[in-house]
Structure formats: structure tokens, C-alpha cells
Amino acid sequence: MVLVLALGDLHNPHRAPDLPAKFKSMLVPGKIQHIICTGNLCNKEVHDYLKSLCPDLHITRGEYDEDARYPETKTLTIGQFKLGLCHGHQVVPWGDLDSLAMLQRQLDVDILVTGHTHQFKAYKHEGGVVINPGSATGAYSSITYDVNPSFVLMDIDGLRVVVYVYELIDGEVKVDKIDFKKTATTHA
Amino acid sequence: MAEERRRFQNLRSVRWRVDLGILPASPEASVEELRRAAADSRRRYVSLRRRLLVDPHLPKEEDRSSSLVVDNPLSQNPDSSWGRFFRGAELEKTVDQDLSRLYPEDGSYFQTPACQAMLRRILLMWCLQHPECGYRQGMHELLAPLVYVLQVDIDKLSEVRKLHEDCFNDDFDGVPFPDTDMVFSYKPRKDSKWGTGGDADNGSVRASKVNTLDELDLDTKDIILLSDAYGAEGELGIVLSERFMEHDAYSMFDGLMDGGNGVVRMAEFFSASKVGSSSSLPPVIEASSSLFHLLSIVEPSLHNHFIELDVEPQYFALRWLRVLFGREFCLNDLLVVWDEVFAYSNDMLLSNDEEYSFRILCSYRGAFIAAMAVSMLLHLRSSLLATEINTSCLQRLLNFPNNVDVQKLIEKARSLQSIAIDANTSSPSFLLKKDNYEYDRVHSNLATSTPPRTPLHPLSESYWEEQWRNLHKDGTGPKEIEKGNSFSRSLKKSLSQRLGLSRTESDPSPVKAVRLKSDTKNPVRRCLLNTLSDEVIRSREVAGKIQQDDFPIVSTHKEPLLSSEGPSQLKAADEDLTIPAEPADVSETQTAEACVVEACSSGENSPVFYAARAGDEHENNHDSHSERSSITSDSCAGDIDRDEIPQDEPSNCNCEDKTVSEAAPSDKNSEPVGPSERTAVSNERKPFISKLQWLLKLGRPSGEGNPDKGTCETSGDKHDVVAPIPSPSDVSSDNSRSSINLAPGDKKVVGTLKNIGQNMLENIQVIESAFQQDRGQPSPMENFSNNILGGKGQVTAMAALTELRKISNLLREM
């Protein structure tokens, strides 16, 4: 019963001042075990804030991040799942499923989390899952100004992952839920 | 009742379940009824579990999309199942902390993961079911033996099963189907031919086959019938069932904690609230005091020893009661003790309107628990009496020896049990009433003053209040006061002598008048006069100290004071009074029994502060009006400050002592006197002043109809005093007002007090004149430290004298 928070593209302070208040009220420390962040935080403040929510924080480098030490990609294993993390501006065309699938195969992960498009997406693809948590602050992207703040919470339980999507639409938080079940692979 | 053969003698879990109210208790209850009761309790548990143990992953029946906003993991909505899940997780963490330390010996049954999981679930569910109690440390130790006995019985069952294999077969109604029928020929019956070689040995053991149940002894028959899979309620009704161990353990735990509509509810012992007890104390504190009360009846010497050492019962009884002696005995002994405890019924013995002192003693079971505790104390009696300090005493109590003969303790407890029950209903103990009284008084105190304070320690009762209560209780003054009177009379004589000898200006007559009048007063007032006169003596002594040439008498007079025999209280009081003349050791608090001695001696520690404050005031303004008003305004708040003073029993004689000792600040701890002290100590000053006022109030109204000596009333009186003080011109009008408060009666007393005040004033004038004469004179005082010489000492002394002046004014105004 591991709760993993996936978010990114906050663009703080350049494009957005802060997370929406309703999101902030939900994100309390103590419930979440891991945070994976696709990138473009951009400043240290956000990093510290996320660190306060959960000590286990994984970030990949976005093109506007001020801290240059974040890696380009990252993989981690949580429970039975392998998760891959990348900002996504490296994968061209941006947001293209096939290209992202290539990356997923490259990293050999079950769940790939990327951002950059600032649009929430979740695909089931070839036995794996590709998730784009969107922009947590609703910052405008290189592609569009029409962005709803959103982030993703994954509940990993054994071979099953439940993806909760939190979107702020018209000032109200809307929650959606997607179930993924991993087929037990033959190799460990 | 414990002597007759009890049903299920060997099956503890069944017996306990009967005792705790889960299974029917009547001796004629058939096996069927037992089984049905067991099944019902298990069904209850299952439904509870379904409701409380929430797995948020399980799909819920209602429409999903609308509930997702509520039911997501991050939802702050209290209704969300995730919220409940997280709350349960918090509780589990707390429970786990305790469970990991439960009977941690290696290989212990309780540390196995299965058992731990079961214990955790049970505790979690009970705490979720009773959110007002929450989980408290110790609940796991109550649960553990319950689970243990269930396990033991199940082991017994499996043994019996092995021994009497045939009785457990699946034949319907005991009639085996004929072997000729091929369909039913296969019966899962163990044959000695099957199995390993080991079974062959077993087979020989089982040589004595029994064909019918009736050939078995009663116990085994019970076991078998209770475990029959085809009896009433089927498998759910199997009373000794491993499968339903958790359910049964929960029911037993619940029965124990809730007391089954009885008196002793263990859950109460874990709560700090005051519900469920007859007095205003938390139940466990009340129960601890109940066993102290029983001890005082049974073994007063040990009881007094505890009081001497200031050992409160709840220091050790908290653990004893909360875990029902689980920590004091090893597991097997504990089971024997609990057998006995549960054997007694928990029903309320008293009807609704009967008065009782202690709630715990209202049932046989509770009385036995208290008696058990007392018998344990008696077991340790000799070693406890040998301890000299309370830490070693507590050490002895908290490390109860392991190798005790439990049966003996139980026998003793049985004999004490009836005493306990009688003690409960007989005239409620003075101890308890006193506690109640203290709490009521304190609470009424709190009602009259604004800032809330913590209630008094029950034993910290001021001397005066005790005296008053004794007076009103017995109608006569306690003997000490009588003795004190004789002593004080001699004191007065010497006082008059001294005054006559050394006074230059004052009129000797008021002293004599005082003496004359003294005989007419009641003991309390005599004491008042004594202390007042003592105060005067002291002031004179102090003056004498400063100008030794002028008042040589004082030093010589000390000896008679000190050497004279007298009652402990007043003597000590007077000793303390004379102490300022002697610097050394009296400042150390004495450990005398009388409150007042403690009070006086403890009061001695702060004369400096008082002096310091007085000096401060003196320096500030000589305006008597404002000073007086400041005093009295202090006194209003000072009422409750009094309660807070670390020095326990600030008695009224203290305040007199303080006022006098002001004049002799440097006697003891002259060093601390300093500006910083002065401001810091202003608070402490108030209680003394308030004491003073209170004392005055004491004297002012007459007769036995003395208003409540509790400060609640005196605070009211003080308010009256406040009014007259600020404007002396209004004294008369306010006097009339205050006189309205006087109980109609003894004007003579009032007049006498007025005379005292006059006398005091005159004495003060004398001293002051003497001061003025000697101001600037370096005084060879061997007893004063060099810090406070001359000016400062005189200043403080002057301040003290102004205080005395005020007192005298007050007295005169009456």
C-alpha cells in the first residue's frame, strides 16, 4: 500500500507563483511514501517544499530547472513495479506515444512518467503504463496556454496500481481513478 | 462460593467467559445454551470487524464516480474510507509499540507473528469501537492472558481429541452407517494401521476405547460436547475453537473492560476523566485511595508509614490496578489470581441511594481487587516499614518479589474482602470526606477568583482550617489549642513584663487588657491572640536585636520561650517565631508531623522575601493609604496565590511571622535580599498578607458561626476589607458595612481585638522611635550578616513596622 505522488512542470516562479491552494491543502506530510517529479520546478523553494512532504524525492531535469544536478532520466523500483522518470522535452515529438514507448523500452520500466506537455495523459501500452501528470500549477506550456493544474497519485499494491488523477477544473478538484494490473512477468 | 466445585474447573477460558458475562452463568445452563451464547458473541465480533476494519481497496457497492472526490487517498474529508484507514494506521502504530514489548522472552507465544497480528486487531477494534478511551498502554497486558488461556484450552482440546479419537468422529447421532453400503463405506477414520510408526505407540495408548460419551469423566465430556461440530450452532458454536479464538478473546476483553454492567470497569482505570467515580477524582486515583483506606483499617502502622514518607497510593497502585497485577506476578501465578478475581461477581451490591465511599468497593470483585492489593502490601510489610525514604519504599513496591506464594496472598485477600465491603458503606471515611472537602473548597476558591489554579494537594491543609474543622466537628477545641493556650498565657506574662521593662512610651495597660480578655475567648481566638502577641514579641525581639543595648531583655527572654514545653504546634510556632533571633539552623524545614510546624518552618524560608518586598514598599511610598490599598488588593488575588505557594501549608501564623520577620530579614538569608528579589517576590507577599487578612477575618466574626474559614469566604470578606482601607475617612461607614458581615454576637471579642491593635500600634511606635534614635548607628550584630547593616536593615525593619501598624489599624477598626 504505497502511495506515490507524481507531479511536475510547476515553473515556479517564472510562469506560476505556487500550487493551487486546494492542492496544497490535500498534500499533507505523512501519507505519501514517494514523490517523483518530472522536472521544471524550477527553483529550490519547490524542491524544499516537496522534500517536506516526503523525504524520498526523485527529480529529473527539465529545461528550465535552476539546479543542474538533476539527472536526465531516473528509474526506481517500488513494490513490484519499475518506474521510469524523465522530463520529456528530450523525446521528440513531444508527447508522442510511440516515442515515449521507445523510451519506456529503453529504460525497461513498467510505468513511465514524463511531463513537458502540461497535459494529463495516461496510456496503457504494451503491458506498461505511460503517465503524464500535467502541470501541478497550471503554468502555460510551450504548446498551449490552456492548462488545468493537475497531478497524479499512484497507489501501488502488489501487482496492482491504482492511478488517481487530481485536476483543478473551474476551481473544483476533480478526481479520477484508473486501475492497472501488471501481468506477472516470468523473469524476476 | 469459591469452595464448591465450579463448572469447567479445568477449562479456564470457558470459566472466565462465564465470569465475564459472555456465556450464561447459571450452573444449569446446558451445553446448548453455552454454545448459542458463544456463537452470538462471535457473530457480534464479525459484524464489528466488517464495519471497523477498513480496506480502502475493496470495491464499494455504490456509484464510484461521485464518491471519488471523497474517497481518494488524499481526501481530507473525514467520511472518506481512506481517512479512516489512515486513522486506523496511526492507532496501529501505537499499539505495535506496546505489542513488541509484550512478554518478550524467547520463544514466547505472544511474540509469534500470528498472535501479534491477532492482538493488534483486537486492540485496534476495541479502540475504534471506544474512541473516547483510545488506546492506553497496559491494555495489551490485560488482553494477553485472556488470549493465553484460550490457547491453553485449545491445546487441551487437541490432547483430548488425540486421546479419545472415536468420540470426535463424524457419525451422525453416534450411529455408524453399516459398512455394507458402498457409498458410505469410506469414513475418514483413523486406523492404527495407517500412519507412521509413531502412531503405533499412540495406538497402544488408545487401547482403552470408549464407545459412549457417558463413560468419560465429566470434564472430558464437557470438552467434547463443547467442541462437537454438530451441536447447537454448528461450528460457530464450538466453544473451544481455534478458529474463533480472536472472536472469543475480543469478547472477553470487552467484558473485562466494560465490566458487564457491573461495577469494576477496567476501561475507567485508563481514563483520566472524572466520570464514573463517586468523588471528583479520576477512578484510578479513587481506587488507589480506597486501598489505602482499607490498609488504614487493617494495618494502620503501615498506612502511617506511607503517609510519613509521602508515598501516594497511586504511585504503585496505578500499575497494579490498570493491569490487574499483571506486572507483579508471573503468568501462571497471574492466572491463579485472575481466577479468583473473576470468580467474584461484579454486580453492584448497593442500592441506588446508599452512600458509599469508593466505587471500586461496591462489588465483590472490586473489593477483592482492593483486598488483594492490601494483602500484597502486607506481604511486604516488614521490608516497607524498614525503608526510610520514599524512593526506596516505592522501589520495593514496584519490584514485587517473584517467588511469592500466591495462594497465601489470595487467602489473605479473601479475609480482607469483607472488611473492604463494610468499610465502603460504613460512615464514609473522614479521609474521603476530607478529600472531597478539599476539592470542594478549592473549587469554590476557584469560583471566586479569576485565574484558574491547580487544586491543592489533599494533605496540604492549613493548620487553621484543620482547627476550624475539628472545632466544628467536635464542638470543642482540639487539645492542642488548649495546651497552647496555657503556654501562650505564660507567654503573655513574659510579654507584659518585657513591655513594661523596655517600653519607654507605650501604655502598658492594653497588654493587661489583652491578658484579661484572653480568658474569655474561645480557643481559636486565643490562638489568634497568641500568635498576634507572639508577633509583637517578635517585633520586639527584632528591635532588640537591632539595638541590643536598649533591649537586653529580649535575648534573655528567648530562652524561656525556647525552653518552655508546650504542644507541638504552638510550641513549634513559637520556636519558629523566636528563630529569627537565632540565625542558624532553623531555616531548614523541620519534618514535624503537624502541618503548622511545617507551615511555620517553611514559612521561615521566605521572610527575607517578605522583608525585601516590604523594604521595597517602604522605599516607594510612605503613604499608608496607598500601601494599605496595595496590600489589600494584593490580598484579593493573594487568596489563590496562597494555594500555589510551594511551601505547603501557609498558615496564618505564618503571615504574622512574616510580618514580624520582616524586621529581621538578615537573620537567615540576608544574601538573597536584593532588588531582583523584591520584584520577583511580590507575588509571594500576597499570600502572607492574605493570610493576615484572613486571620483578621477569623477573629472578627464571633462565635461558632464563624464564616467558612475557607478562603472563598475570606476572599469575600477581604473585599470588604478593601473598601475600608483605602480611605480611612470612610472607615466608619465601612466598618458598619463590615460589621454587618459580623455574625451578631460577641462584641467583646471585637473590642479585645481592637485593643490588640492599639497595643500593637503603640509597640510599633516604640520601636520606630527607637529606630529613629539609632539610625545611622553601626550596630554590632553578630547575628546579622554584614550585607544588611544599618540603613538597609533599618529600612526593612521600618517597613515591617509599618506592616504591623496596618495590622493594628485593621484590628482597631473592627
Interface residues (C-beta under 8 A of the other chain):
Chain A: M1 L3 S25 M26 L27 V28 K31 L153 D155 D157 V162 Y164 Y166 V173 K174 V175 D176 K177
Chain B: H57 R64 L68 V69 N72 P73 L74 S75 Q76 F86
